[in-house]
C-alpha cells in the first residue's frame, strides 16, 4: 500500500512539473509588450530577448488562416472572381509548357543574382541573419493550405502592413484597372513562376480595392525580398514617385479604410505606441512606433527601391489623417 502511494506521489510530481513547464512556454508566446518609457532595465532586456512579437493573436491565426477577407457593409473589396484571373497560371504544368516556348525567369531562380555586386554581401548577410535570428520563430508557427486554384500557400501570424506602388499605369476606369491587374498577375504568376499575384490587395486611383493573392488571411505574399513573411502587402496602382503621379484623395481614403478593416480582422491595434518588429537587416527585432511601413524602408540595397514612391513618414501621416477623418465622420 505504501509503495502504491509513493508511486502515485511521483506521478503527481511529474504531472505538476509538466504543467509548470507548459504554462511557462505558453506564457512566453503570449508575453505582453512593456512600454519602454515605463519598463525597468531587466524587464526591457527580458522582453527584447524573446522572438515573439507581442501584438499578434495566435489563437485567431490558428483558427482563421486562409479565410478570404472581402470586406463588409462599410468597405467593398472586388474579388478575384470579379476581376477574372486565369487559374491556369497556378498550374505548374501549364507554367512549364508556357515557359518552354516563351521567356520566364529561370526555374531555379537565384534572387541574389538579381543584385549588383556591391549589394550581394548585404543579401548574404540578410539571409544569414534571418536563419540565425528569426527563422526558428517562423518554422515553429508556419502552416500550409492548398486553395481552390490547387496552389499551396504558406501562412504565418501577421505583425505589420507593407505598402507598395506597382510602378505601372495609373488607372481610373474599372476596365483599365482590371487590365492592369491582369498584367501584373501575368507577370507575377507566370513570368516569375510564382503561381499567383504577389500582393494581398491593390487599390486604383479611383479608390477601388481589389483582392490580390488567393491565399487569404495570414498568407505569405511575394513582394519584399526576405520580408514577405508576417505581413499584409497593399499595392497602390501607379507610379507615385515625385514628378510622376500622385496619390489621389480616393486612393488615400480607401487605403485608410482597408487598413482599418484589416486591423480589426487581424486584431491589431493601430494606435499602440510601440511594436516589436523585424529589423531591416533581420538580425532580430526592435521597437518601432508603427506597424505601417513602406517597401523602401526594408530594402537593404545601397540604392534602395523608390517603392512605394511616397516618403514613408508622409505616407503614414496621410493614412492616420484619413483614419481620423473616418472616425470623426463614420460611413
Secondary structure as UniProt FT lines:
FT   HELIX           2..29
FT   TURN            36..38
FT   HELIX           41..48
FT   TURN            54..55
FT   HELIX           58..64
FT   TURN            65..66
FT   STRAND          76..78
FT   HELIX           80..83
FT   HELIX           87..90
FT   HELIX           92..101
FT   TURN            107..108
FT   HELIX           111..114
FT   HELIX           117..133
FT   HELIX           135..141
FT   STRAND          143..146
FT   TURN            148..149
FT   STRAND          152..155
FT   STRAND          160..165
FT   HELIX           174..185
FT   HELIX           186..191
FT   STRAND          201..203
FT   TURN            205..206
FT   STRAND          209..211
FT   TURN            214..215
FT   TURN            217..218
FT   TURN            225..226
FT   TURN            229..230
FT   STRAND          231..236
FT   TURN            242..243
FT   HELIX           249..265
FT   TURN            266..267
FT   TURN            270..271
FT   STRAND          275..278
FT   TURN            280..281
FT   STRAND          285..288
FT   STRAND          292..294
FT   HELIX           295..298
FT   TURN            307..308
FT   HELIX           312..328
//
